[in-house]
Every structure is written in C-alpha cells, then in structure tokens.
Amino acid sequence: MNMDFRLKVGFADHPKTRKLIRLCGEEAFRCLVRLLEYVTSYRPDGHLAGLTGTDVEIAAGWTGRPGVLIRALKRTGFLDPAPGRGLTVHDWGEHNPYAARGADRQARARQAAEARWNKARAASRRGRAETKPAAGPAPAADSGRARTKPVAGQAPDAPAAPGEPFAGQAPAIPSAPEDAPEAEFARFWAAYPRAEGREAARALYRRLRRSGDLPPLADLLSAVAEQRAGNPVWAREFPRFVPSPVRWLREGRWADRPAPPEPAVQWTRPSTVKMEPPLTAAELAERRQALALLSRALQGRALDPQGRALDPQGRALDPSPSEGESGSGLVGRAGCGRGTPAAAGRPVSKA
C-alpha cells in the first residue's frame, strides 16, 4: 500500500483549484485532498470504477448537499469520465507515477520473495540428499571380523571376545562424555574456598575448556589446595581477600605460587632489671657542688674558686660548700632541690 502522493507547489493557487473553491467553498479544497488520499491508498491506478457519485463524495468527506461536489469536480476537470471504468482522476499516472505503479511493484516484490524461498527450499533438499548415506549391500554376519589367511603351522584366528576388537581392526577410542566440563566444574566449585558467581564461573570454565586454555582438572585442584594452605592472605583474611572464582579463572591464577612465609619475630623479656649502684657520699657531694655552681651561673652571680657567691665588694655571702652537709649552707639546700632563700642565691640569716 502506498503511503504518500505528490502535490506540486502552487496546487492551491491553480486556476482549477480556485474555480472549485469558488463553486463549493473552502471545504471543497479539503475534500479534494482527502479524495486524492483515498485514491493513493485504495485505487492506486487512479480509476474509480464501481463508485457512484455518492460514494466519491463519502470518500472525500463531503458534508454539503449531495451531488454538488461531484458535479464541481467534473466541471473543473479533476475527474474525467472513462469509458467502461466510470470516473478516473485526471492525469493521475503522470503526476503520481510511483503511486500509480504501486500494484505492479507489489507483484514484483511478491515474485522475488517467492523465488528466494524456492531457492532456499531447493538448497535445503540438496543438503539433505548429500548427507543421506548411500544404499549398499547388506553387511554379512561376520563382516566385522577381518578375514586373514592362516599361516602354516598356526591355528586360525579365534573369534574375539565380546567387547574386544577383531583382528585388523583398530581399538575404539572412548570419547569423553558431553557433560565432562560440567562434572569437572562441579569438582572445582566444591574445592574452591569462595562460592560466588556460580553461573558466570561455569560459563567461563566451559569456554576455557573448549579453547584449550585451561590446564587439567588435577592441576587446578592442586593449585587451589596449595594456595589455600600456603597463601597467608587467604588464611588471614578469608574470605575477604580471596579472589572470586571468575577472577581466578579469568586471570589464570592457577599459575600463582604462594610467597614464602615471613620469619616469625620472637620477643624475649629480660628476667631481671639491672639497677645502677647507689652513689657514695663523695660522689653525692661532688654532684651537689656542680649543681650549685650551675645554679649560681644561671643567676648571674660571681663565684669564688670554692663555688661561694660573692657580693659586689667581693665578700662571700654563704658559708663554704662543706657546711652544706648540715643543711644550712647553699650547696646542701640546692642539692636537695628545695626553693629556699639559699637555693635562690640570697643570704640566709642564722639564729
């Protein structure tokens, strides 16, 4: 069925169109376009054979007085009488050749499709005939046994036991069952420590097995057991850092070898704590004297050779360091670390 038709630019301003609008009004132009749509879809050859004037006005959507539109279309020349065909659209095949040949185009497309189907059916029949085994003579009852000429002094061949090949016949090679990859994957899945993504892992396993990129099942199971026992990450972070089965197969992780274990560090705690021996009286006095000298030096006071503070006139303010043992001198108080006037470098009054 045609989906469109052609209208030339200026069709609305053509004298015939203007005359039709003058006779029947603006509605006549709309009805003319609808009539051309009807012809394109249902009468692609442009002939309106079998349609009366009322039928044409109904197809055009005319709502005015009956017979007015059909007379106006004939008078303006949009419809021509055709002997034996009723009415026909004026010069339809000339202005819309594609739509006019729509029926012929559909017939040719139908014939081409039928020819393609016939060709495909013939090729299918030829293929079935070529694959059909040729008929031959029926094999004898002992055709499966090779006939060999007996050797002098040797007994003729004994019949083969059931299940054994006959003489001269190659032993049959057992074929692997079709579900061998499925059975292998079931064993691999049971041995792998992380059960995640079974369907994706099974599809990948079958694809790798068909392409020959997968080692034997025994090697896979051995690699899984070795990595599970010797990989410290698998043992410590199971199953968080164990790769999924899909990743393990896709990246060829069966070739990984666990790293050697790190040497264990043993910490030993000493049984006894060594303490420094206590200071003697001479060492204690020496340290107190050094501390007194340091304290005076920090306070900016002048010191004599014995470490005593001097006033501005050069006189000693404190007793000698030896007197500090009694607790009244500078050195003794400074050595004890107490905030007394003597420790601060000021003179101490004696009772």
C-alpha positions as CSV (number, residue, x, y, z in Angstrom):
1,M,0.0,0.0,0.0
2,N,1.2,3.5,-0.9
3,M,2.0,5.8,2.0
4,D,2.1,9.2,0.2
5,F,1.4,11.0,-3.0
6,R,2.7,14.1,-4.7
7,L,1.3,17.6,-4.9
8,K,3.1,20.3,-6.9
9,V,4.0,23.6,-5.5
10,G,1.2,26.1,-6.3
11,F,-1.5,23.5,-6.4
12,A,-3.7,25.6,-4.1
13,D,-3.3,28.6,-6.5
14,H,-4.0,26.7,-9.7
15,P,-6.9,28.1,-11.7
16,K,-8.8,24.8,-11.4
17,T,-8.4,24.8,-7.7
18,R,-9.6,28.4,-7.4
19,K,-12.6,27.6,-9.6
20,L,-13.5,24.6,-7.4
21,I,-13.3,26.8,-4.2
22,R,-15.5,29.5,-6.0
23,L,-18.1,26.9,-6.8
24,C,-18.3,24.9,-3.4
25,G,-16.3,27.0,-0.9
26,E,-13.1,26.2,1.1
27,E,-14.4,22.8,2.2
28,A,-14.2,21.6,-1.4
29,F,-10.4,22.0,-1.4
30,R,-10.1,19.9,1.8
31,C,-12.4,17.3,0.3
32,L,-10.2,17.2,-2.9
33,V,-7.1,16.4,-0.8
34,R,-8.9,13.7,1.1
35,L,-10.1,12.2,-2.2
36,L,-6.5,12.0,-3.5
37,E,-5.5,10.3,-0.3
38,Y,-8.3,7.7,-0.8
39,V,-7.1,7.1,-4.4
40,T,-3.5,6.7,-3.3
41,S,-4.4,4.0,-0.7
42,Y,-7.2,2.1,-2.4
43,R,-7.2,2.9,-6.1
44,P,-3.5,3.4,-7.0
45,D,-4.3,3.2,-10.7
46,G,-6.5,6.3,-10.4
47,H,-9.6,4.6,-11.7
48,L,-12.8,4.9,-9.6
49,A,-14.6,2.0,-11.3
50,G,-17.7,0.8,-9.4
51,L,-18.1,4.0,-7.3
52,T,-21.1,6.2,-7.7
53,G,-21.1,10.0,-7.2
54,T,-22.4,9.5,-3.7
55,D,-19.5,7.0,-3.0
56,V,-17.0,9.5,-4.2
57,E,-18.4,12.3,-2.0
58,I,-18.3,10.0,1.0
59,A,-14.7,9.0,0.3
60,A,-13.9,12.8,0.1
61,G,-15.7,13.6,3.3
62,W,-18.2,16.0,1.7
63,T,-20.9,17.2,4.1
64,G,-22.7,19.6,1.8
65,R,-25.6,19.0,-0.5
66,P,-25.4,15.6,-2.3
67,G,-24.2,15.8,-5.9
68,V,-22.7,19.3,-5.6
69,L,-19.1,18.2,-5.1
70,I,-19.1,15.5,-7.8
71,R,-20.5,18.0,-10.4
72,A,-18.0,20.6,-9.4
73,L,-15.1,18.1,-9.7
74,K,-16.2,17.1,-13.2
75,R,-16.8,20.7,-14.2
76,T,-13.3,21.8,-13.1
77,G,-11.6,18.8,-14.7
78,F,-10.3,17.0,-11.6
79,L,-12.4,13.9,-12.6
80,D,-12.7,12.6,-16.1
81,P,-15.2,10.1,-17.4
82,A,-13.5,6.8,-18.6
83,P,-15.4,4.5,-21.0
84,G,-16.2,1.3,-19.1
85,R,-14.4,2.4,-16.0
86,G,-16.7,5.1,-14.6
87,L,-14.6,8.1,-13.4
88,T,-10.8,8.5,-13.2
89,V,-8.5,11.1,-11.7
90,H,-7.2,13.5,-14.3
91,D,-3.6,12.7,-15.4
92,W,-3.1,10.6,-12.2
93,G,-0.3,8.4,-13.7
94,E,1.6,11.4,-15.0
95,H,1.6,13.4,-11.7
96,N,2.0,10.4,-9.4
97,P,3.8,7.7,-11.3
98,Y,5.2,6.0,-8.2
99,A,1.8,5.6,-6.6
100,A,0.2,4.5,-9.9
101,R,2.7,1.7,-10.3
102,G,2.2,0.5,-6.7
103,A,0.3,-2.6,-7.7
104,D,3.0,-3.7,-10.2
105,R,5.7,-3.0,-7.6
106,Q,4.0,-5.2,-5.0
107,A,3.5,-8.0,-7.6
108,R,7.2,-8.0,-8.5
109,A,8.2,-8.0,-4.8
110,R,6.0,-10.9,-4.2
111,Q,7.5,-12.8,-7.1
112,A,11.1,-12.1,-6.0
113,A,10.3,-13.3,-2.4
114,E,8.7,-16.5,-3.8
115,A,11.9,-17.1,-5.9
116,R,14.1,-16.6,-2.9
117,W,12.0,-19.1,-0.9
118,N,12.1,-21.6,-3.7
119,K,15.9,-21.3,-4.0
120,A,16.3,-21.8,-0.2
121,R,14.0,-24.9,-0.2
122,A,16.0,-26.4,-3.1
123,A,19.3,-25.9,-1.3
124,S,17.9,-27.5,1.8
125,R,16.7,-30.5,-0.2
126,R,20.1,-30.9,-1.8
127,G,21.8,-30.7,1.5
128,R,19.7,-33.4,3.0
129,A,20.2,-35.6,-0.1
130,E,24.1,-35.2,0.1
131,T,24.2,-36.1,3.8
132,K,22.0,-39.2,3.4
133,P,24.2,-42.4,3.3
134,A,24.3,-44.2,0.0
135,A,22.5,-47.6,-0.1
136,G,24.8,-50.5,-0.4
137,P,24.8,-54.3,0.0
138,A,23.8,-55.5,3.5
139,P,26.9,-56.5,5.5
140,A,27.4,-60.1,6.2
141,A,27.0,-61.6,9.7
142,D,30.8,-61.8,10.1
143,S,31.8,-58.6,8.2
144,G,33.1,-57.1,11.4
145,R,35.8,-59.8,11.6
146,A,38.8,-59.4,9.3
147,R,39.5,-62.4,7.1
148,T,43.1,-63.2,7.4
149,K,45.0,-66.0,5.6
150,P,46.1,-68.7,8.1
151,V,49.8,-69.3,8.3
152,A,51.2,-72.8,8.0
153,G,51.6,-74.4,11.4
154,Q,49.5,-71.8,13.1
155,A,45.9,-72.2,14.3
156,P,43.3,-69.9,12.6
157,D,42.2,-66.8,14.4
158,A,39.9,-67.5,17.3
159,P,36.7,-65.4,17.5
160,A,37.2,-62.2,19.5
161,A,35.7,-62.0,22.9
162,P,32.8,-59.6,23.4
163,G,34.0,-56.1,23.6
164,E,37.4,-56.8,22.1
165,P,38.4,-55.6,18.6
166,F,38.6,-58.1,15.8
167,A,41.9,-58.8,14.0
168,G,43.0,-56.0,11.9
169,Q,40.5,-53.6,13.5
170,A,41.8,-50.6,15.4
171,P,40.6,-50.4,19.0
172,A,37.8,-47.8,19.6
173,I,38.9,-44.7,21.4
174,P,36.4,-43.8,24.1
175,S,35.0,-40.4,23.6
176,A,34.6,-38.0,26.5
177,P,31.1,-37.6,27.6
178,E,29.4,-34.4,26.6
179,D,28.9,-33.3,30.3
180,A,32.6,-33.7,31.2
181,P,33.2,-30.0,31.6
182,E,30.1,-29.8,33.8
183,A,31.4,-32.6,36.0
184,E,34.9,-31.0,36.2
185,F,33.4,-27.7,37.2
186,A,31.4,-29.3,39.9
187,R,34.6,-30.7,41.5
188,F,36.4,-27.4,41.0
189,W,33.5,-25.5,42.6
190,A,33.5,-27.8,45.6
191,A,37.2,-27.4,46.1
192,Y,37.4,-23.6,45.7
193,P,37.1,-21.8,49.1
194,R,34.9,-18.9,47.9
195,A,31.4,-19.7,46.5
196,E,30.4,-16.7,44.5
197,G,29.1,-16.2,40.9
198,R,28.4,-19.9,40.1
199,E,26.7,-19.3,36.7
200,A,29.4,-16.9,35.4
201,A,32.2,-19.1,36.6
202,R,30.6,-22.2,35.0
203,A,30.2,-20.4,31.6
204,L,33.9,-19.2,31.8
205,Y,35.1,-22.7,32.8
206,R,33.3,-24.3,29.8
207,R,34.7,-21.6,27.4
208,L,38.3,-22.0,28.6
209,R,38.0,-25.8,28.5
210,R,36.7,-25.7,24.9
211,S,39.5,-23.3,23.8
212,G,42.2,-25.4,25.4
213,D,43.4,-22.6,27.7
214,L,42.6,-24.5,30.9
215,P,45.1,-27.0,32.5
216,P,43.9,-30.4,33.5
217,L,41.5,-30.6,36.4
218,A,44.1,-32.3,38.6
219,D,46.4,-29.3,38.2
220,L,43.6,-26.9,39.1
221,L,42.7,-28.7,42.2
222,S,46.3,-29.0,43.3
223,A,46.8,-25.2,42.7
224,V,43.7,-24.4,44.8
225,A,44.8,-26.6,47.6
226,E,48.4,-25.2,47.6
227,Q,47.2,-21.6,47.5
228,R,44.7,-22.3,50.2
229,A,47.3,-23.8,52.5
230,G,50.3,-21.6,51.8
231,N,48.9,-18.2,51.0
232,P,49.0,-16.1,54.2
233,V,46.4,-13.6,52.8
234,W,43.9,-16.4,52.2
235,A,44.4,-17.8,55.7
236,R,44.4,-14.4,57.5
237,E,41.7,-12.5,55.5
238,F,39.4,-15.4,54.4
239,P,37.2,-14.9,52.6
240,R,37.5,-11.1,52.2
241,F,40.7,-11.1,50.0
242,V,40.2,-14.5,48.3
243,P,39.5,-13.8,44.6
244,S,36.2,-14.8,43.2
245,P,36.2,-18.0,41.0
246,V,35.5,-15.9,37.9
247,R,38.5,-13.7,38.5
248,W,40.7,-16.7,39.5
249,L,39.9,-18.4,36.2
250,R,40.0,-15.3,34.0
251,E,43.4,-14.2,35.3
252,G,45.0,-17.6,35.2
253,R,45.7,-17.6,38.9
254,W,46.3,-21.3,39.0
255,A,49.9,-20.4,38.0
256,D,50.4,-18.3,41.1
257,R,52.7,-19.7,43.8
258,P,52.4,-18.6,47.4
259,A,55.1,-16.4,48.8
260,P,57.5,-17.9,51.4
261,P,56.3,-17.3,54.9
262,E,57.8,-14.4,56.8
263,P,60.1,-15.3,59.6
264,A,58.4,-15.1,63.0
265,V,59.8,-12.4,65.3
266,Q,60.2,-13.7,68.9
267,W,60.3,-11.1,71.6
268,T,62.1,-12.0,74.8
269,R,61.6,-10.2,78.1
270,P,64.5,-9.9,80.4
271,S,64.1,-11.7,83.7
272,T,65.8,-9.1,85.8
273,V,66.1,-5.3,85.6
274,K,69.6,-4.0,86.1
275,M,69.8,-1.1,88.6
276,E,72.7,1.3,89.0
277,P,74.6,1.0,92.3
278,P,73.9,3.8,94.8
279,L,76.1,6.9,94.9
280,T,78.8,7.2,97.5
281,A,79.0,10.2,99.9
282,A,81.9,11.7,97.9
283,E,80.0,11.4,94.5
284,L,76.9,12.9,96.0
285,A,78.9,15.9,97.4
286,E,80.6,16.4,94.0
287,R,77.2,16.4,92.2
288,R,75.7,18.8,94.7
289,Q,78.7,21.2,94.2
290,A,78.4,21.0,90.4
291,L,74.6,21.7,90.7
292,A,75.3,24.7,93.0
293,L,77.9,26.1,90.5
294,L,75.4,25.7,87.7
295,S,72.6,27.4,89.7
296,R,74.8,30.4,90.5
297,A,76.0,30.7,87.0
298,L,72.4,30.8,85.8
299,Q,71.5,33.6,88.3
300,G,74.5,35.8,87.1
301,R,76.2,35.9,90.5
302,A,80.0,36.0,90.8
303,L,81.6,32.9,92.4
304,D,84.9,32.3,94.2
305,P,87.0,29.3,93.4
306,Q,85.2,27.3,96.1
307,G,81.8,28.0,94.5
308,R,80.6,30.6,97.0
309,A,78.6,33.6,95.9
310,L,80.3,37.0,96.2
311,D,78.7,40.4,96.9
312,P,79.6,43.5,94.9
313,Q,82.5,44.1,97.2
314,G,83.9,40.6,96.6
315,R,82.9,39.1,100.0
316,A,81.5,35.7,100.4
317,L,77.8,35.6,101.1
318,D,77.4,31.9,102.0
319,P,79.4,29.5,104.1
320,S,81.7,27.1,102.4
321,P,80.2,24.1,100.5
322,S,81.4,21.8,103.2
323,E,78.9,23.4,105.6
324,G,76.1,22.4,103.3
325,E,76.0,18.9,104.7
326,S,74.3,20.3,107.8
327,G,71.5,21.8,105.7
328,S,72.3,25.5,106.4
329,G,74.5,26.2,103.5
330,L,74.0,27.0,99.8
331,V,75.1,23.7,98.4
332,G,73.1,21.5,100.7
333,R,69.9,23.3,100.0
334,A,70.5,23.5,96.3
335,G,71.3,19.8,96.1
336,C,68.1,18.9,97.8
337,G,66.2,20.9,95.1
338,R,64.1,23.0,97.6
339,G,63.0,26.5,96.8
340,T,64.7,28.1,99.9
341,P,66.4,31.5,100.0
342,A,69.7,29.8,100.0
343,A,68.8,27.9,96.8
344,A,67.7,31.2,95.3
345,G,71.1,32.7,95.9
346,R,70.1,35.1,98.7
347,P,71.9,35.3,102.1
348,V,70.4,33.2,104.9
349,S,70.2,34.7,108.4
350,K,71.4,32.4,111.2
351,A,69.8,32.3,114.6
